[in-house]
Each structure stands twice: as C-alpha cells, then as structure tokens.
Amino acid sequence: MPDSPEANIAAADALTLLLHNQHAIGAAIEEVTKWLSENGEGNVASNAIAALETLDMNAQAITDSIMRLRQL
C-alpha cells in the first residue's frame, strides 16, 4: 500500500470497522458467558472469559494502530 494520507485514512477506516466488529463479538461472547455461568457450565464460561481477554488485548493494539495511521 502506498504511503499516502489517503491510503492511511482508508486503512484506519478499515481497522475501525474491524474494531467495531470485534466489540460486537465481545458483547456476544459476554452474553453467552453469562448464560453458561448461570447454567452450571463454569468450565466453558472460563474458556469464554479467556477469549474475551484476548479480544480486549487485541482491541487495544488495533486502536493504537488506528491512532498512528490517523496521525500520519
């Protein structure tokens, strides 16, 4: 991808959409985790919580990348 303001904006916009999707997936996993916990599936819920932690960690990295692209 060329190093131009337009390319940076396009990349940042695409990453922003992916980040929104990641937040939506996280919200869905939270709902399923709550249901699992309430229905005696604590082990599976623990695995879902680990997945949420990964989403959170990656969301921060994506956010940082978006901010760097928008500053260029």
N, CA, C and O atoms as a Maestro MAE file, in Angstrom:
{
 s_m_m2io_version
 :::
 2.0.0
}

f_m_ct {
 s_m_title
 :::
 protein
 m_atom[288] {
  # First column is atom index #
  i_m_mmod_type
  r_m_x_coord
  r_m_y_coord
  r_m_z_coord
  i_m_residue_number
  s_m_chain_name
  s_m_pdb_residue_name
  s_m_pdb_atom_name
  i_m_atomic_number
  :::
  1 25 0.850 -1.175 0.000 1 A "MET " " N  " 7
  2 3 0.000 0.000 0.000 1 A "MET " " CA " 6
  3 2 0.892 1.234 0.000 1 A "MET " " C  " 6
  4 15 1.836 1.302 0.787 1 A "MET " " O  " 8
  5 25 0.628 2.178 -0.832 2 A "PRO " " N  " 7
  6 3 1.442 3.386 -0.882 2 A "PRO " " CA " 6
  7 2 1.352 4.165 0.429 2 A "PRO " " C  " 6
  8 15 0.337 4.122 1.124 2 A "PRO " " O  " 8
  9 25 2.423 4.870 0.748 3 A "ASP " " N  " 7
  10 3 2.434 5.683 1.956 3 A "ASP " " CA " 6
  11 2 1.895 7.071 1.625 3 A "ASP " " C  " 6
  12 15 2.653 8.004 1.362 3 A "ASP " " O  " 8
  13 25 0.572 7.184 1.644 4 A "SER " " N  " 7
  14 3 -0.076 8.456 1.349 4 A "SER " " CA " 6
  15 2 -1.173 8.698 2.375 4 A "SER " " C  " 6
  16 15 -1.678 7.754 2.983 4 A "SER " " O  " 8
  17 25 -1.543 9.955 2.569 5 A "PRO " " N  " 7
  18 3 -2.621 10.240 3.518 5 A "PRO " " CA " 6
  19 2 -3.912 9.498 3.186 5 A "PRO " " C  " 6
  20 15 -4.609 9.025 4.084 5 A "PRO " " O  " 8
  21 25 -4.227 9.398 1.904 6 A "GLU " " N  " 7
  22 3 -5.463 8.701 1.503 6 A "GLU " " CA " 6
  23 2 -5.394 7.218 1.870 6 A "GLU " " C  " 6
  24 15 -6.372 6.644 2.349 6 A "GLU " " O  " 8
  25 25 -4.238 6.609 1.643 7 A "ALA " " N  " 7
  26 3 -4.076 5.189 1.978 7 A "ALA " " CA " 6
  27 2 -4.155 4.989 3.487 7 A "ALA " " C  " 6
  28 15 -4.744 4.018 3.962 7 A "ALA " " O  " 8
  29 25 -3.558 5.911 4.235 8 A "ASN " " N  " 7
  30 3 -3.609 5.808 5.697 8 A "ASN " " CA " 6
  31 2 -5.035 5.944 6.205 8 A "ASN " " C  " 6
  32 15 -5.448 5.220 7.111 8 A "ASN " " O  " 8
  33 25 -5.787 6.872 5.621 9 A "ILE " " N  " 7
  34 3 -7.186 7.050 6.034 9 A "ILE " " CA " 6
  35 2 -7.991 5.794 5.706 9 A "ILE " " C  " 6
  36 15 -8.788 5.333 6.524 9 A "ILE " " O  " 8
  37 25 -7.785 5.246 4.516 10 A "ALA " " N  " 7
  38 3 -8.515 4.029 4.135 10 A "ALA " " CA " 6
  39 2 -8.181 2.873 5.063 10 A "ALA " " C  " 6
  40 15 -9.068 2.118 5.464 10 A "ALA " " O  " 8
  41 25 -6.910 2.733 5.405 11 A "ALA " " N  " 7
  42 3 -6.501 1.648 6.312 11 A "ALA " " CA " 6
  43 2 -7.087 1.871 7.704 11 A "ALA " " C  " 6
  44 15 -7.571 0.930 8.333 11 A "ALA " " O  " 8
  45 25 -7.045 3.111 8.184 12 A "ALA " " N  " 7
  46 3 -7.608 3.411 9.501 12 A "ALA " " CA " 6
  47 2 -9.116 3.168 9.517 12 A "ALA " " C  " 6
  48 15 -9.650 2.646 10.496 12 A "ALA " " O  " 8
  49 25 -9.799 3.540 8.443 13 A "ASP " " N  " 7
  50 3 -11.249 3.297 8.359 13 A "ASP " " CA " 6
  51 2 -11.563 1.804 8.384 13 A "ASP " " C  " 6
  52 15 -12.501 1.375 9.056 13 A "ASP " " O  " 8
  53 25 -10.777 1.015 7.652 14 A "ALA " " N  " 7
  54 3 -10.992 -0.436 7.629 14 A "ALA " " CA " 6
  55 2 -10.732 -1.037 9.007 14 A "ALA " " C  " 6
  56 15 -11.492 -1.886 9.471 14 A "ALA " " O  " 8
  57 25 -9.662 -0.597 9.657 15 A "LEU " " N  " 7
  58 3 -9.366 -1.098 11.003 15 A "LEU " " CA " 6
  59 2 -10.456 -0.692 11.989 15 A "LEU " " C  " 6
  60 15 -10.786 -1.454 12.897 15 A "LEU " " O  " 8
  61 25 -11.011 0.493 11.817 16 A "THR " " N  " 7
  62 3 -12.088 0.941 12.698 16 A "THR " " CA " 6
  63 2 -13.307 0.034 12.567 16 A "THR " " C  " 6
  64 15 -13.927 -0.323 13.568 16 A "THR " " O  " 8
  65 25 -13.648 -0.336 11.345 17 A "LEU " " N  " 7
  66 3 -14.774 -1.258 11.140 17 A "LEU " " CA " 6
  67 2 -14.486 -2.617 11.777 17 A "LEU " " C  " 6
  68 15 -15.362 -3.213 12.405 17 A "LEU " " O  " 8
  69 25 -13.273 -3.096 11.615 18 A "LEU " " N  " 7
  70 3 -12.897 -4.371 12.239 18 A "LEU " " CA " 6
  71 2 -12.972 -4.272 13.766 18 A "LEU " " C  " 6
  72 15 -13.403 -5.211 14.436 18 A "LEU " " O  " 8
  73 25 -12.556 -3.145 14.299 19 A "LEU " " N  " 7
  74 3 -12.627 -2.942 15.745 19 A "LEU " " CA " 6
  75 2 -14.078 -2.947 16.226 19 A "LEU " " C  " 6
  76 15 -14.387 -3.520 17.271 19 A "LEU " " O  " 8
  77 25 -14.974 -2.302 15.456 20 A "HIS " " N  " 7
  78 3 -16.399 -2.321 15.817 20 A "HIS " " CA " 6
  79 2 -16.926 -3.760 15.810 20 A "HIS " " C  " 6
  80 15 -17.683 -4.154 16.698 20 A "HIS " " O  " 8
  81 25 -16.523 -4.535 14.808 21 A "ASN " " N  " 7
  82 3 -16.931 -5.941 14.754 21 A "ASN " " CA " 6
  83 2 -16.396 -6.698 15.958 21 A "ASN " " C  " 6
  84 15 -17.098 -7.525 16.542 21 A "ASN " " O  " 8
  85 25 -15.158 -6.416 16.327 22 A "GLN " " N  " 7
  86 3 -14.551 -7.105 17.464 22 A "GLN " " CA " 6
  87 2 -15.316 -6.787 18.749 22 A "GLN " " C  " 6
  88 15 -15.523 -7.671 19.580 22 A "GLN " " O  " 8
  89 25 -15.738 -5.531 18.917 23 A "HIS " " N  " 7
  90 3 -16.528 -5.169 20.090 23 A "HIS " " CA " 6
  91 2 -17.871 -5.894 20.098 23 A "HIS " " C  " 6
  92 15 -18.339 -6.332 21.149 23 A "HIS " " O  " 8
  93 25 -18.485 -6.019 18.931 24 A "ALA " " N  " 7
  94 3 -19.768 -6.729 18.844 24 A "ALA " " CA " 6
  95 2 -19.591 -8.209 19.190 24 A "ALA " " C  " 6
  96 15 -20.415 -8.784 19.901 24 A "ALA " " O  " 8
  97 25 -18.538 -8.813 18.698 25 A "ILE " " N  " 7
  98 3 -18.259 -10.214 19.016 25 A "ILE " " CA " 6
  99 2 -18.017 -10.360 20.516 25 A "ILE " " C  " 6
  100 15 -18.502 -11.302 21.143 25 A "ILE " " O  " 8
  101 25 -17.268 -9.424 21.080 26 A "GLY " " N  " 7
  102 3 -17.019 -9.460 22.523 26 A "GLY " " CA " 6
  103 2 -18.310 -9.378 23.323 26 A "GLY " " C  " 6
  104 15 -18.480 -10.098 24.307 26 A "GLY " " O  " 8
  105 25 -19.218 -8.506 22.907 27 A "ALA " " N  " 7
  106 3 -20.503 -8.379 23.603 27 A "ALA " " CA " 6
  107 2 -21.301 -9.671 23.519 27 A "ALA " " C  " 6
  108 15 -21.927 -10.083 24.496 27 A "ALA " " O  " 8
  109 25 -21.280 -10.308 22.363 28 A "ALA " " N  " 7
  110 3 -21.995 -11.577 22.200 28 A "ALA " " CA " 6
  111 2 -21.379 -12.658 23.088 28 A "ALA " " C  " 6
  112 15 -22.096 -13.432 23.721 28 A "ALA " " O  " 8
  113 25 -20.057 -12.705 23.131 29 A "ILE " " N  " 7
  114 3 -19.393 -13.705 23.979 29 A "ILE " " CA " 6
  115 2 -19.712 -13.444 25.452 29 A "ILE " " C  " 6
  116 15 -19.891 -14.385 26.225 29 A "ILE " " O  " 8
  117 25 -19.783 -12.180 25.836 30 A "GLU " " N  " 7
  118 3 -20.156 -11.854 27.219 30 A "GLU " " CA " 6
  119 2 -21.534 -12.400 27.566 30 A "GLU " " C  " 6
  120 15 -21.731 -12.963 28.642 30 A "GLU " " O  " 8
  121 25 -22.491 -12.231 26.647 31 A "GLU " " N  " 7
  122 3 -23.846 -12.736 26.894 31 A "GLU " " CA " 6
  123 2 -23.854 -14.256 27.023 31 A "GLU " " C  " 6
  124 15 -24.503 -14.802 27.915 31 A "GLU " " O  " 8
  125 25 -23.140 -14.934 26.141 32 A "VAL " " N  " 7
  126 3 -23.074 -16.398 26.191 32 A "VAL " " CA " 6
  127 2 -22.367 -16.842 27.465 32 A "VAL " " C  " 6
  128 15 -22.777 -17.820 28.091 32 A "VAL " " O  " 8
  129 25 -21.319 -16.140 27.851 33 A "THR " " N  " 7
  130 3 -20.593 -16.472 29.077 33 A "THR " " CA " 6
  131 2 -21.494 -16.358 30.291 33 A "THR " " C  " 6
  132 15 -21.468 -17.217 31.172 33 A "THR " " O  " 8
  133 25 -22.290 -15.301 30.340 34 A "LYS " " N  " 7
  134 3 -23.233 -15.120 31.451 34 A "LYS " " CA " 6
  135 2 -24.219 -16.281 31.508 34 A "LYS " " C  " 6
  136 15 -24.486 -16.830 32.576 34 A "LYS " " O  " 8
  137 25 -24.749 -16.643 30.359 35 A "TRP " " N  " 7
  138 3 -25.700 -17.750 30.310 35 A "TRP " " CA " 6
  139 2 -25.041 -19.055 30.755 35 A "TRP " " C  " 6
  140 15 -25.626 -19.825 31.517 35 A "TRP " " O  " 8
  141 25 -23.827 -19.297 30.277 36 A "LEU " " N  " 7
  142 3 -23.110 -20.518 30.656 36 A "LEU " " CA " 6
  143 2 -22.880 -20.569 32.156 36 A "LEU " " C  " 6
  144 15 -23.081 -21.608 32.786 36 A "LEU " " O  " 8
  145 25 -22.462 -19.456 32.724 37 A "SER " " N  " 7
  146 3 -22.207 -19.408 34.171 37 A "SER " " CA " 6
  147 2 -23.468 -19.677 34.970 37 A "SER " " C  " 6
  148 15 -23.439 -20.386 35.976 37 A "SER " " O  " 8
  149 25 -24.577 -19.105 34.514 38 A "GLU " " N  " 7
  150 3 -25.844 -19.271 35.223 38 A "GLU " " CA " 6
  151 2 -26.416 -20.673 35.077 38 A "GLU " " C  " 6
  152 15 -27.289 -21.070 35.849 38 A "GLU " " O  " 8
  153 25 -25.934 -21.424 34.097 39 A "ASN " " N  " 7
  154 3 -26.469 -22.759 33.848 39 A "ASN " " CA " 6
  155 2 -25.462 -23.863 34.151 39 A "ASN " " C  " 6
  156 15 -25.522 -24.949 33.574 39 A "ASN " " O  " 8
  157 25 -24.552 -23.577 35.046 40 A "GLY " " N  " 7
  158 3 -23.662 -24.607 35.559 40 A "GLY " " CA " 6
  159 2 -22.529 -25.024 34.640 40 A "GLY " " C  " 6
  160 15 -21.944 -26.090 34.834 40 A "GLY " " O  " 8
  161 25 -22.211 -24.228 33.666 41 A "GLU " " N  " 7
  162 3 -21.118 -24.559 32.745 41 A "GLU " " CA " 6
  163 2 -19.919 -23.650 33.008 41 A "GLU " " C  " 6
  164 15 -19.424 -22.969 32.109 41 A "GLU " " O  " 8
  165 25 -19.470 -23.656 34.251 42 A "GLY " " N  " 7
  166 3 -18.394 -22.769 34.662 42 A "GLY " " CA " 6
  167 2 -17.099 -22.977 33.910 42 A "GLY " " C  " 6
  168 15 -16.374 -22.017 33.648 42 A "GLY " " O  " 8
  169 25 -16.795 -24.214 33.557 43 A "ASN " " N  " 7
  170 3 -15.552 -24.511 32.848 43 A "ASN " " CA " 6
  171 2 -15.568 -23.879 31.449 43 A "ASN " " C  " 6
  172 15 -14.592 -23.266 31.018 43 A "ASN " " O  " 8
  173 25 -16.686 -24.043 30.763 44 A "VAL " " N  " 7
  174 3 -16.816 -23.461 29.431 44 A "VAL " " CA " 6
  175 2 -16.827 -21.934 29.538 44 A "VAL " " C  " 6
  176 15 -16.249 -21.248 28.696 44 A "VAL " " O  " 8
  177 25 -17.474 -21.413 30.556 45 A "ALA " " N  " 7
  178 3 -17.515 -19.966 30.765 45 A "ALA " " CA " 6
  179 2 -16.109 -19.423 30.987 45 A "ALA " " C  " 6
  180 15 -15.786 -18.334 30.513 45 A "ALA " " O  " 8
  181 25 -15.277 -20.160 31.695 46 A "SER " " N  " 7
  182 3 -13.896 -19.735 31.924 46 A "SER " " CA " 6
  183 2 -13.131 -19.631 30.608 46 A "SER " " C  " 6
  184 15 -12.343 -18.705 30.417 46 A "SER " " O  " 8
  185 25 -13.360 -20.568 29.714 47 A "ASN " " N  " 7
  186 3 -12.723 -20.509 28.397 47 A "ASN " " CA " 6
  187 2 -13.198 -19.287 27.614 47 A "ASN " " C  " 6
  188 15 -12.412 -18.643 26.919 47 A "ASN " " O  " 8
  189 25 -14.478 -18.977 27.731 48 A "ALA " " N  " 7
  190 3 -15.019 -17.807 27.042 48 A "ALA " " CA " 6
  191 2 -14.422 -16.522 27.611 48 A "ALA " " C  " 6
  192 15 -14.164 -15.573 26.871 48 A "ALA " " O  " 8
  193 25 -14.205 -16.494 28.910 49 A "ILE " " N  " 7
  194 3 -13.585 -15.323 29.533 49 A "ILE " " CA " 6
  195 2 -12.169 -15.140 29.015 49 A "ILE " " C  " 6
  196 15 -11.735 -14.011 28.790 49 A "ILE " " O  " 8
  197 25 -11.443 -16.233 28.822 50 A "ALA " " N  " 7
  198 3 -10.088 -16.151 28.260 50 A "ALA " " CA " 6
  199 2 -10.140 -15.573 26.844 50 A "ALA " " C  " 6
  200 15 -9.273 -14.786 26.463 50 A "ALA " " O  " 8
  201 25 -11.148 -15.958 26.070 51 A "ALA " " N  " 7
  202 3 -11.300 -15.410 24.722 51 A "ALA " " CA " 6
  203 2 -11.589 -13.910 24.779 51 A "ALA " " C  " 6
  204 15 -11.083 -13.149 23.955 51 A "ALA " " O  " 8
  205 25 -12.395 -13.487 25.742 52 A "LEU " " N  " 7
  206 3 -12.684 -12.064 25.903 52 A "LEU " " CA " 6
  207 2 -11.418 -11.278 26.241 52 A "LEU " " C  " 6
  208 15 -11.219 -10.170 25.744 52 A "LEU " " O  " 8
  209 25 -10.577 -11.847 27.074 53 A "GLU " " N  " 7
  210 3 -9.321 -11.179 27.433 53 A "GLU " " CA " 6
  211 2 -8.445 -10.985 26.196 53 A "GLU " " C  " 6
  212 15 -7.802 -9.947 26.041 53 A "GLU " " O  " 8
  213 25 -8.423 -11.984 25.324 54 A "THR " " N  " 7
  214 3 -7.655 -11.864 24.081 54 A "THR " " CA " 6
  215 2 -8.241 -10.776 23.200 54 A "THR " " C  " 6
  216 15 -7.500 -9.977 22.628 54 A "THR " " O  " 8
  217 25 -9.569 -10.735 23.082 55 A "LEU " " N  " 7
  218 3 -10.220 -9.680 22.291 55 A "LEU " " CA " 6
  219 2 -9.867 -8.300 22.839 55 A "LEU " " C  " 6
  220 15 -9.572 -7.380 22.077 55 A "LEU " " O  " 8
  221 25 -9.899 -8.161 24.163 56 A "ASP " " N  " 7
  222 3 -9.575 -6.869 24.773 56 A "ASP " " CA " 6
  223 2 -8.139 -6.457 24.475 56 A "ASP " " C  " 6
  224 15 -7.875 -5.305 24.130 56 A "ASP " " O  " 8
  225 25 -7.216 -7.398 24.610 57 A "MET " " N  " 7
  226 3 -5.817 -7.101 24.358 57 A "MET " " CA " 6
  227 2 -5.608 -6.683 22.899 57 A "MET " " C  " 6
  228 15 -4.914 -5.706 22.619 57 A "MET " " O  " 8
  229 25 -6.206 -7.420 21.990 58 A "ASN " " N  " 7
  230 3 -6.057 -7.103 20.572 58 A "ASN " " CA " 6
  231 2 -6.778 -5.814 20.199 58 A "ASN " " C  " 6
  232 15 -6.330 -5.092 19.308 58 A "ASN " " O  " 8
  233 25 -7.876 -5.520 20.861 59 A "ALA " " N  " 7
  234 3 -8.598 -4.280 20.588 59 A "ALA " " CA " 6
  235 2 -7.712 -3.076 20.894 59 A "ALA " " C  " 6
  236 15 -7.735 -2.083 20.166 59 A "ALA " " O  " 8
  237 25 -6.945 -3.163 21.953 60 A "GLN " " N  " 7
  238 3 -6.053 -2.047 22.286 60 A "GLN " " CA " 6
  239 2 -4.985 -1.871 21.219 60 A "GLN " " C  " 6
  240 15 -4.672 -0.745 20.834 60 A "GLN " " O  " 8
  241 25 -4.427 -2.968 20.739 61 A "ALA " " N  " 7
  242 3 -3.412 -2.887 19.685 61 A "ALA " " CA " 6
  243 2 -4.003 -2.311 18.396 61 A "ALA " " C  " 6
  244 15 -3.351 -1.520 17.716 61 A "ALA " " O  " 8
  245 25 -5.220 -2.700 18.064 62 A "ILE " " N  " 7
  246 3 -5.885 -2.167 16.871 62 A "ILE " " CA " 6
  247 2 -6.133 -0.668 17.043 62 A "ILE " " C  " 6
  248 15 -5.902 0.116 16.122 62 A "ILE " " O  " 8
  249 25 -6.599 -0.280 18.219 63 A "THR " " N  " 7
  250 3 -6.844 1.135 18.493 63 A "THR " " CA " 6
  251 2 -5.560 1.944 18.351 63 A "THR " " C  " 6
  252 15 -5.569 3.025 17.761 63 A "THR " " O  " 8
  253 25 -4.462 1.432 18.886 64 A "ASP " " N  " 7
  254 3 -3.175 2.118 18.769 64 A "ASP " " CA " 6
  255 2 -2.769 2.271 17.303 64 A "ASP " " C  " 6
  256 15 -2.260 3.318 16.904 64 A "ASP " " O  " 8
  257 25 -2.992 1.242 16.515 65 A "SER " " N  " 7
  258 3 -2.655 1.296 15.087 65 A "SER " " CA " 6
  259 2 -3.505 2.330 14.361 65 A "SER " " C  " 6
  260 15 -3.005 3.077 13.520 65 A "SER " " O  " 8
  261 25 -4.777 2.368 14.686 66 A "ILE " " N  " 7
  262 3 -5.675 3.352 14.074 66 A "ILE " " CA " 6
  263 2 -5.188 4.760 14.388 66 A "ILE " " C  " 6
  264 15 -5.136 5.617 13.507 66 A "ILE " " O  " 8
  265 25 -4.833 4.992 15.639 67 A "MET " " N  " 7
  266 3 -4.377 6.322 16.034 67 A "MET " " CA " 6
  267 2 -3.083 6.712 15.315 67 A "MET " " C  " 6
  268 15 -2.924 7.863 14.909 67 A "MET " " O  " 8
  269 25 -2.161 5.762 15.155 68 A "ARG " " N  " 7
  270 3 -0.918 6.055 14.434 68 A "ARG " " CA " 6
  271 2 -1.223 6.403 12.968 68 A "ARG " " C  " 6
  272 15 -0.673 7.362 12.428 68 A "ARG " " O  " 8
  273 25 -2.090 5.628 12.339 69 A "LEU " " N  " 7
  274 3 -2.431 5.916 10.946 69 A "LEU " " CA " 6
  275 2 -3.095 7.270 10.777 69 A "LEU " " C  " 6
  276 15 -2.824 7.980 9.809 69 A "LEU " " O  " 8
  277 25 -3.953 7.627 11.698 70 A "ARG " " N  " 7
  278 3 -4.666 8.898 11.590 70 A "ARG " " CA " 6
  279 2 -3.756 10.089 11.865 70 A "ARG " " C  " 6
  280 15 -4.074 11.210 11.467 70 A "ARG " " O  " 8
  281 25 -2.627 9.864 12.543 71 A "GLN " " N  " 7
  282 3 -1.697 10.954 12.818 71 A "GLN " " CA " 6
  283 2 -0.718 11.189 11.684 71 A "GLN " " C  " 6
  284 15 -0.049 12.222 11.647 71 A "GLN " " O  " 8
  285 25 -0.625 10.232 10.747 72 A "LEU " " N  " 7
  286 3 0.330 10.387 9.651 72 A "LEU " " CA " 6
  287 2 -0.181 11.350 8.599 72 A "LEU " " C  " 6
  288 15 0.500 11.596 7.604 72 A "LEU " " O  " 8
  :::
 }
 m_bond[287] {
  # First column is bond index #
  i_m_from
  i_m_to
  i_m_order
  :::
  1 1 2 1
  2 2 3 1
  3 3 4 2
  4 3 5 1
  5 5 6 1
  6 6 7 1
  7 7 8 2
  8 7 9 1
  9 9 10 1
  10 10 11 1
  11 11 12 2
  12 11 13 1
  13 13 14 1
  14 14 15 1
  15 15 16 2
  16 15 17 1
  17 17 18 1
  18 18 19 1
  19 19 20 2
  20 19 21 1
  21 21 22 1
  22 22 23 1
  23 23 24 2
  24 23 25 1
  25 25 26 1
  26 26 27 1
  27 27 28 2
  28 27 29 1
  29 29 30 1
  30 30 31 1
  31 31 32 2
  32 31 33 1
  33 33 34 1
  34 34 35 1
  35 35 36 2
  36 35 37 1
  37 37 38 1
  38 38 39 1
  39 39 40 2
  40 39 41 1
  41 41 42 1
  42 42 43 1
  43 43 44 2
  44 43 45 1
  45 45 46 1
  46 46 47 1
  47 47 48 2
  48 47 49 1
  49 49 50 1
  50 50 51 1
  51 51 52 2
  52 51 53 1
  53 53 54 1
  54 54 55 1
  55 55 56 2
  56 55 57 1
  57 57 58 1
  58 58 59 1
  59 59 60 2
  60 59 61 1
  61 61 62 1
  62 62 63 1
  63 63 64 2
  64 63 65 1
  65 65 66 1
  66 66 67 1
  67 67 68 2
  68 67 69 1
  69 69 70 1
  70 70 71 1
  71 71 72 2
  72 71 73 1
  73 73 74 1
  74 74 75 1
  75 75 76 2
  76 75 77 1
  77 77 78 1
  78 78 79 1
  79 79 80 2
  80 79 81 1
  81 81 82 1
  82 82 83 1
  83 83 84 2
  84 83 85 1
  85 85 86 1
  86 86 87 1
  87 87 88 2
  88 87 89 1
  89 89 90 1
  90 90 91 1
  91 91 92 2
  92 91 93 1
  93 93 94 1
  94 94 95 1
  95 95 96 2
  96 95 97 1
  97 97 98 1
  98 98 99 1
  99 99 100 2
  100 99 101 1
  101 101 102 1
  102 102 103 1
  103 103 104 2
  104 103 105 1
  105 105 106 1
  106 106 107 1
  107 107 108 2
  108 107 109 1
  109 109 110 1
  110 110 111 1
  111 111 112 2
  112 111 113 1
  113 113 114 1
  114 114 115 1
  115 115 116 2
  116 115 117 1
  117 117 118 1
  118 118 119 1
  119 119 120 2
  120 119 121 1
  121 121 122 1
  122 122 123 1
  123 123 124 2
  124 123 125 1
  125 125 126 1
  126 126 127 1
  127 127 128 2
  128 127 129 1
  129 129 130 1
  130 130 131 1
  131 131 132 2
  132 131 133 1
  133 133 134 1
  134 134 135 1
  135 135 136 2
  136 135 137 1
  137 137 138 1
  138 138 139 1
  139 139 140 2
  140 139 141 1
  141 141 142 1
  142 142 143 1
  143 143 144 2
  144 143 145 1
  145 145 146 1
  146 146 147 1
  147 147 148 2
  148 147 149 1
  149 149 150 1
  150 150 151 1
  151 151 152 2
  152 151 153 1
  153 153 154 1
  154 154 155 1
  155 155 156 2
  156 155 157 1
  157 157 158 1
  158 158 159 1
  159 159 160 2
  160 159 161 1
  161 161 162 1
  162 162 163 1
  163 163 164 2
  164 163 165 1
  165 165 166 1
  166 166 167 1
  167 167 168 2
  168 167 169 1
  169 169 170 1
  170 170 171 1
  171 171 172 2
  172 171 173 1
  173 173 174 1
  174 174 175 1
  175 175 176 2
  176 175 177 1
  177 177 178 1
  178 178 179 1
  179 179 180 2
  180 179 181 1
  181 181 182 1
  182 182 183 1
  183 183 184 2
  184 183 185 1
  185 185 186 1
  186 186 187 1
  187 187 188 2
  188 187 189 1
  189 189 190 1
  190 190 191 1
  191 191 192 2
  192 191 193 1
  193 193 194 1
  194 194 195 1
  195 195 196 2
  196 195 197 1
  197 197 198 1
  198 198 199 1
  199 199 200 2
  200 199 201 1
  201 201 202 1
  202 202 203 1
  203 203 204 2
  204 203 205 1
  205 205 206 1
  206 206 207 1
  207 207 208 2
  208 207 209 1
  209 209 210 1
  210 210 211 1
  211 211 212 2
  212 211 213 1
  213 213 214 1
  214 214 215 1
  215 215 216 2
  216 215 217 1
  217 217 218 1
  218 218 219 1
  219 219 220 2
  220 219 221 1
  221 221 222 1
  222 222 223 1
  223 223 224 2
  224 223 225 1
  225 225 226 1
  226 226 227 1
  227 227 228 2
  228 227 229 1
  229 229 230 1
  230 230 231 1
  231 231 232 2
  232 231 233 1
  233 233 234 1
  234 234 235 1
  235 235 236 2
  236 235 237 1
  237 237 238 1
  238 238 239 1
  239 239 240 2
  240 239 241 1
  241 241 242 1
  242 242 243 1
  243 243 244 2
  244 243 245 1
  245 245 246 1
  246 246 247 1
  247 247 248 2
  248 247 249 1
  249 249 250 1
  250 250 251 1
  251 251 252 2
  252 251 253 1
  253 253 254 1
  254 254 255 1
  255 255 256 2
  256 255 257 1
  257 257 258 1
  258 258 259 1
  259 259 260 2
  260 259 261 1
  261 261 262 1
  262 262 263 1
  263 263 264 2
  264 263 265 1
  265 265 266 1
  266 266 267 1
  267 267 268 2
  268 267 269 1
  269 269 270 1
  270 270 271 1
  271 271 272 2
  272 271 273 1
  273 273 274 1
  274 274 275 1
  275 275 276 2
  276 275 277 1
  277 277 278 1
  278 278 279 1
  279 279 280 2
  280 279 281 1
  281 281 282 1
  282 282 283 1
  283 283 284 2
  284 283 285 1
  285 285 286 1
  286 286 287 1
  287 287 288 2
  :::
 }
}
